[in-house]
Amino acid sequence: MNYILFDGPERDTLLPITFTRPVADIRIGILTIKEKWEKLLRTSVSFKTQDYLSTKFKTTVTDNNIYINGSILPTNELINQINALSANQILRKEDVDIAYYSESGSMGNIDTNNYQIINTDVEFLKIDNTWDIFKLNPDAIIEDFKLFATKQKSAIISETNSIIGDTNLIFIEEGAVVEYSYLNTKDGPIYIGKDSEIMEGSKIRGPFALCEHATIKMDAKIYSGTTVGPYSKAGGEISNSVMLGFSNKGHDGFLGNSVIGEWCNLGADTNTSNLKNTYDFVRLWSYSANTFVSTGLQFCGLVMGDHSKSGINTMFNTGTVVGISSNLFGAGFQRNFVDSFLWGGKQGLKTYNFKKSVEVAKAVYKRRDMEFDQVEEDIFNYLFSLTHGE
């Protein structure tokens, strides 16, 4: 069977994170949603996403395809029900289309109005809004941890570390370095990825995930529900936040209840507020509603799209959204919503020169021995035109 993860209506409520990726390419827990499906299905899957992303994130279509909602995190029970579908059947829970079986080899949109509906009451995690990424992250880490801890053997934990809780809830991949740190598993497991490093003096509380080639800087304080994605650097104080990958928060400063995209950099002493002085629910900018909407959460910090950056001592107010490839700096709190490709701060913002934004992206990729190629530039160009015109 051929499996395809499709972008549903959730794609618009997950902006700006989904400006540069399909929904299923979002990292939550240890793995991306796509990686979770591939591990449980034991096969590769592809994406059905926005046209401007389809060159980078390709769709593989055969005569028999199961399309799965990319905002849903898989479980074995859910996979059993999906695999039990027959042609022209759709699995649905309340008003959520989970998956459907199509015999069409077409790459275009498929009309499922005449499909037979199979209702289910199976439980699963699902991300509908940007804040769900950090809100559900502790549970996602716990579920992903089971995929590693039950099928592989952890590397030996160095005796220089102080362990609080169950050592069986610590999983260290090959090549990882952890010395003279405090690891607390009383609230959940700790996963330390391949060739990653936790520098001395760090204090880590699970659930926590450090992905491959990522680094926790010296004396960092990392609270429960945090994921530091591949090739990222994290220091200072971080609580219940997700760094998707290839991003840096290498210095002191607080990051709480936040989502940081890829290729971002938070300058030294960048701080996020995650609680209003009034203790009200936090409102966050919604691209789909074109206004601020309530998250229903008291704790909510910063949502930052790919390639955006902040200068030293930057302050982000409670519930701030920053689009992609914006560069913010200067005294005072930044605005609660900063669109894509902007440069400046509280005193004023101007359009980020497109040519310069591409040059910076190429330089950042090169530091990781990667290439910001024409495909990436075309995506940048499309997104720039959405905000600033041709």
C-alpha positions as CSV (number, residue, x, y, z in Angstrom):
1,M,0.0,0.0,0.0
2,N,1.1,3.5,-0.8
3,Y,0.7,6.1,2.0
4,I,0.4,9.9,1.5
5,L,0.2,12.5,4.2
6,F,-2.0,15.4,3.1
7,D,-2.3,19.0,4.4
8,G,-5.8,19.5,5.7
9,P,-7.4,22.8,6.9
10,E,-5.0,22.7,9.8
11,R,-2.3,24.0,7.5
12,D,-3.6,27.5,7.7
13,T,-3.9,27.6,11.5
14,L,-0.4,26.3,11.8
15,L,1.2,29.2,9.9
16,P,3.9,30.6,10.0
17,I,5.4,27.2,10.8
18,T,3.8,25.7,7.6
19,F,4.9,28.4,5.3
20,T,8.0,26.4,4.6
21,R,6.9,22.8,5.1
22,P,3.9,20.4,5.0
23,V,2.0,19.9,8.2
24,A,3.5,16.4,8.6
25,D,7.1,17.7,8.5
26,I,6.6,19.5,11.8
27,R,8.7,18.1,14.7
28,I,6.7,17.3,17.8
29,G,8.2,15.0,20.5
30,I,11.4,13.4,19.2
31,L,10.4,12.9,15.6
32,T,8.6,14.7,12.9
33,I,5.0,13.5,12.2
34,K,6.2,11.9,8.9
35,E,8.9,10.0,10.7
36,K,6.4,8.7,13.3
37,W,4.2,7.3,10.6
38,E,7.1,5.7,8.8
39,K,8.3,4.0,11.9
40,L,4.9,2.5,12.7
41,L,4.0,1.7,9.1
42,R,7.5,0.4,8.5
43,T,7.6,2.0,5.0
44,S,8.3,5.4,3.5
45,V,5.5,7.9,3.0
46,S,5.2,11.0,0.9
47,F,3.4,14.4,1.1
48,K,0.5,16.0,-0.6
49,T,1.0,19.7,0.1
50,Q,0.9,23.2,-1.3
51,D,1.8,23.6,-5.0
52,Y,4.8,25.9,-4.2
53,L,6.2,23.3,-1.8
54,S,5.7,20.3,-4.0
55,T,9.0,20.4,-5.8
56,K,10.8,20.0,-2.4
57,F,8.2,17.8,-0.8
58,K,7.2,15.4,-3.5
59,T,4.1,13.2,-3.8
60,T,4.4,9.5,-4.8
61,V,1.1,8.2,-6.3
62,T,0.2,4.6,-7.3
63,D,-3.0,2.9,-8.2
64,N,-3.8,2.2,-4.6
65,N,-3.2,5.0,-2.1
66,I,-4.2,5.7,1.5
67,Y,-4.2,9.4,2.2
68,I,-3.7,10.3,5.9
69,N,-4.3,13.6,7.6
70,G,-0.8,15.0,8.3
71,S,-1.8,16.8,11.5
72,I,-2.5,13.5,13.3
73,L,0.1,11.6,15.3
74,P,-0.1,7.9,14.7
75,T,-0.9,5.0,17.1
76,N,-0.9,1.3,16.4
77,E,-4.7,1.1,16.9
78,L,-5.2,4.0,14.5
79,I,-3.0,2.3,11.9
80,N,-5.0,-1.0,12.2
81,Q,-8.2,0.9,11.4
82,I,-6.6,2.8,8.5
83,N,-5.3,-0.5,7.0
84,A,-8.7,-2.0,7.3
85,L,-10.2,0.5,4.9
86,S,-11.5,-0.6,1.6
87,A,-11.4,1.4,-1.7
88,N,-13.6,4.5,-1.5
89,Q,-13.9,4.5,2.2
90,I,-13.0,7.3,4.6
91,L,-12.2,7.0,8.3
92,R,-13.7,9.8,10.3
93,K,-13.9,10.9,13.9
94,E,-16.6,13.4,14.5
95,D,-15.8,16.1,11.9
96,V,-12.2,15.1,11.4
97,D,-11.2,13.2,8.2
98,I,-8.4,10.9,9.4
99,A,-7.7,8.9,6.2
100,Y,-9.2,7.7,3.0
101,Y,-8.5,4.9,0.5
102,S,-8.4,6.0,-3.2
103,E,-7.8,3.8,-6.2
104,S,-7.1,6.9,-8.3
105,G,-3.6,7.5,-9.6
106,S,-4.4,11.1,-10.1
107,M,-2.1,13.8,-8.6
108,G,-5.0,16.2,-8.4
109,N,-7.7,16.8,-5.8
110,I,-9.9,13.8,-5.1
111,D,-13.6,14.2,-4.5
112,T,-14.4,12.2,-1.3
113,N,-18.1,13.3,-1.0
114,N,-19.3,9.9,-2.2
115,Y,-17.0,7.9,-0.1
116,Q,-18.4,5.5,2.5
117,I,-17.9,7.0,6.0
118,I,-16.3,4.7,8.6
119,N,-16.7,6.3,12.1
120,T,-14.2,5.7,14.8
121,D,-13.7,6.6,18.5
122,V,-10.0,5.8,18.6
123,E,-7.9,8.3,20.6
124,F,-4.9,10.1,19.1
125,L,-3.0,13.4,19.4
126,K,-3.6,16.1,16.7
127,I,-2.1,19.5,16.2
128,D,-4.7,22.1,15.1
129,N,-2.9,25.3,16.1
130,T,0.7,26.4,16.5
131,W,0.4,26.3,20.3
132,D,-0.6,22.7,20.2
133,I,3.0,21.9,19.2
134,F,4.4,22.8,22.6
135,K,1.2,22.0,24.5
136,L,1.2,18.3,23.3
137,N,5.0,18.0,23.2
138,P,5.4,16.3,26.6
139,D,3.0,13.5,25.6
140,A,4.6,13.2,22.2
141,I,8.0,12.8,23.7
142,I,6.7,10.0,26.0
143,E,5.1,8.2,23.0
144,D,8.2,8.6,20.8
145,F,10.5,7.4,23.6
146,K,8.7,4.1,23.6
147,L,9.7,3.5,20.0
148,F,13.4,3.8,20.9
149,A,13.6,2.4,24.4
150,T,11.6,-0.8,23.6
151,K,13.5,-1.8,20.5
152,Q,17.1,-0.6,21.1
153,K,19.7,-0.5,23.8
154,S,20.8,2.7,25.3
155,A,24.5,3.7,25.5
156,I,26.0,3.6,29.0
157,I,25.3,6.7,31.2
158,S,28.5,8.2,32.4
159,E,29.0,8.0,36.2
160,T,29.9,11.8,36.3
161,N,26.2,12.5,35.9
162,S,23.7,12.8,38.7
163,I,20.5,10.9,38.0
164,I,17.2,11.7,39.7
165,G,14.5,9.1,39.1
166,D,14.5,6.0,36.9
167,T,17.7,5.4,34.8
168,N,15.6,3.2,32.5
169,L,13.9,6.4,31.3
170,I,17.1,7.8,29.9
171,F,18.0,6.7,26.4
172,I,21.4,7.8,24.9
173,E,22.2,7.2,21.3
174,E,25.6,6.2,19.9
175,G,28.1,9.1,19.9
176,A,26.3,11.3,22.4
177,V,28.3,13.0,25.1
178,V,26.8,13.7,28.5
179,E,29.1,14.6,31.5
180,Y,28.6,16.2,34.9
181,S,25.0,17.0,34.3
182,Y,21.8,16.5,36.3
183,L,19.1,14.3,34.6
184,N,15.7,14.1,36.3
185,T,13.2,11.6,34.9
186,K,10.5,11.8,37.6
187,D,8.1,13.6,35.3
188,G,9.1,11.8,32.1
189,P,11.8,10.3,29.9
190,I,15.0,11.9,28.6
191,Y,16.1,11.1,25.0
192,I,19.7,12.1,23.9
193,G,20.2,11.7,20.2
194,K,23.1,10.5,18.1
195,D,26.3,12.6,18.2
196,S,24.6,15.2,20.4
197,E,26.2,16.8,23.5
198,I,24.9,18.0,26.9
199,M,27.7,20.1,28.3
200,E,28.7,20.1,32.0
201,G,26.6,21.7,34.6
202,S,23.4,21.4,32.7
203,K,20.1,20.5,34.5
204,I,17.5,18.6,32.5
205,R,14.0,17.6,33.5
206,G,12.1,15.1,31.4
207,P,10.1,14.7,29.2
208,F,13.0,16.0,27.1
209,A,14.4,15.3,23.6
210,L,17.7,16.3,22.3
211,C,18.0,15.3,18.6
212,E,21.0,14.3,16.6
213,H,24.0,16.6,16.5
214,A,22.3,19.1,18.8
215,T,24.0,20.7,21.8
216,I,23.0,21.9,25.2
217,K,25.4,24.6,26.4
218,M,27.0,24.7,29.8
219,D,24.9,25.4,32.9
220,A,21.6,25.3,30.8
221,K,18.4,24.9,32.7
222,I,15.9,22.8,30.6
223,Y,12.4,22.2,32.0
224,S,9.8,19.5,31.1
225,G,8.3,19.3,27.6
226,T,11.2,20.6,25.6
227,T,12.6,19.4,22.3
228,V,15.8,20.7,20.8
229,G,15.8,19.6,17.2
230,P,18.7,18.4,15.1
231,Y,21.9,20.5,14.8
232,S,20.5,23.1,17.1
233,K,22.3,24.8,20.0
234,A,20.4,25.7,23.2
235,G,21.5,27.5,26.4
236,G,20.1,29.6,29.2
237,E,16.6,28.7,30.5
238,I,14.1,26.8,28.3
239,S,10.7,25.5,29.4
240,N,8.1,23.5,27.4
241,S,9.3,24.7,24.0
242,V,10.1,23.1,20.6
243,M,13.1,24.1,18.4
244,L,12.4,22.3,15.1
245,G,16.0,22.1,14.0
246,F,19.1,23.9,12.8
247,S,18.4,26.8,15.1
248,N,20.4,28.5,17.9
249,K,19.6,29.9,21.3
250,G,23.2,29.6,22.4
251,H,23.2,32.1,25.3
252,D,21.4,33.1,28.5
253,G,17.8,34.3,28.3
254,F,14.4,32.6,28.8
255,L,12.4,30.8,26.2
256,G,9.1,29.4,27.4
257,N,6.0,27.8,25.8
258,S,7.3,28.6,22.4
259,V,7.9,27.1,18.9
260,I,11.0,28.1,17.0
261,G,11.3,27.1,13.4
262,E,14.4,26.0,11.5
263,W,17.5,28.2,10.7
264,C,16.5,30.8,13.4
265,N,19.0,32.5,15.8
266,L,18.1,34.1,19.1
267,G,20.8,36.6,20.2
268,A,22.3,36.7,23.6
269,D,19.8,37.5,26.4
270,T,16.8,37.2,24.1
271,N,13.8,36.7,26.4
272,T,10.2,35.7,25.9
273,S,7.4,36.5,28.3
274,N,5.0,33.5,28.5
275,L,2.5,34.8,31.2
276,K,0.4,38.0,31.2
277,N,0.5,40.1,34.3
278,T,-3.3,39.8,34.3
279,Y,-3.2,36.0,34.2
280,D,-5.7,36.1,31.3
281,F,-5.6,33.6,28.4
282,V,-3.1,34.6,25.8
283,R,-4.2,35.8,22.4
284,L,-2.0,34.9,19.4
285,W,-2.0,36.2,15.8
286,S,-3.9,33.9,13.4
287,Y,-3.0,34.1,9.7
288,S,-6.3,32.3,8.8
289,A,-8.5,34.6,10.9
290,N,-6.4,37.6,10.1
291,T,-6.7,38.8,13.7
292,F,-5.6,37.8,17.2
293,V,-7.4,34.7,18.6
294,S,-7.5,33.2,22.1
295,T,-5.3,30.2,22.7
296,G,-7.2,29.2,25.8
297,L,-3.8,29.0,27.5
298,Q,-2.4,31.1,30.3
299,F,1.2,30.2,29.2
300,C,2.2,31.1,25.7
301,G,5.4,32.7,24.5
302,L,6.9,33.0,21.0
303,V,6.0,31.4,17.6
304,M,8.8,32.1,15.1
305,G,8.9,31.0,11.5
306,D,12.0,29.7,9.7
307,H,15.0,31.9,9.1
308,S,14.0,34.6,11.5
309,K,16.5,36.1,14.0
310,S,16.7,38.4,17.0
311,G,19.6,40.6,18.2
312,I,21.0,40.7,21.6
313,N,18.7,41.7,24.5
314,T,15.6,41.4,22.3
315,M,12.4,41.1,24.3
316,F,9.3,39.3,23.0
317,N,6.0,39.9,24.7
318,T,3.5,37.2,25.8
319,G,2.0,35.6,22.7
320,T,4.2,36.9,19.9
321,V,4.2,35.6,16.3
322,V,7.1,36.3,13.9
323,G,6.9,35.2,10.2
324,I,9.8,33.8,8.2
325,S,13.1,35.5,7.5
326,S,12.5,38.6,9.7
327,N,15.4,40.2,11.6
328,L,14.4,41.9,14.9
329,F,16.5,44.0,17.2
330,G,16.5,47.1,19.5
331,A,15.2,48.1,22.9
332,G,11.7,47.5,24.2
333,F,9.2,44.8,23.5
334,Q,8.8,43.8,19.9
335,R,5.3,44.0,18.4
336,N,3.0,41.0,19.0
337,F,2.9,40.2,15.3
338,V,5.7,40.7,12.9
339,D,5.1,39.5,9.3
340,S,7.6,37.8,7.1
341,F,10.7,39.5,5.5
342,L,10.8,42.5,7.8
343,W,13.8,44.2,9.4
344,G,13.9,46.4,12.4
345,G,12.1,46.6,15.8
346,K,9.8,48.6,18.0
347,Q,10.9,51.9,16.5
348,G,9.9,50.8,13.0
349,L,10.1,48.0,10.4
350,K,11.1,48.0,6.8
351,T,11.0,45.4,4.1
352,Y,14.0,43.0,4.2
353,N,15.8,43.2,0.9
354,F,15.0,39.9,-0.8
355,K,18.5,39.5,-2.4
356,K,20.1,40.0,1.0
357,S,17.7,37.5,2.7
358,V,18.7,34.9,0.2
359,E,22.4,35.7,0.7
360,V,22.0,35.2,4.5
361,A,20.1,31.9,4.0
362,K,22.9,30.6,1.7
363,A,25.5,31.5,4.3
364,V,23.6,29.8,7.1
365,Y,23.1,26.6,5.1
366,K,26.8,26.6,4.1
367,R,27.8,26.5,7.8
368,R,26.0,23.2,8.0
369,D,27.5,21.9,4.8
370,M,24.2,22.2,3.1
371,E,23.0,24.2,0.0
372,F,20.3,26.7,-0.2
373,D,19.5,25.8,-3.8
374,Q,17.1,27.2,-6.5
375,V,14.3,25.1,-5.1
376,E,14.7,26.8,-1.7
377,E,15.0,30.2,-3.3
378,D,11.8,29.7,-5.3
379,I,10.0,29.0,-2.1
380,F,11.5,32.1,-0.6
381,N,10.4,34.1,-3.6
382,Y,6.9,32.9,-3.5
383,L,6.6,33.7,0.2
384,F,8.1,37.1,-0.2
385,S,5.5,37.9,-2.9
386,L,2.7,36.9,-0.5
387,T,3.7,39.7,1.9
388,H,5.4,42.3,-0.2
389,G,4.3,41.7,-3.8
390,E,6.6,40.8,-6.7
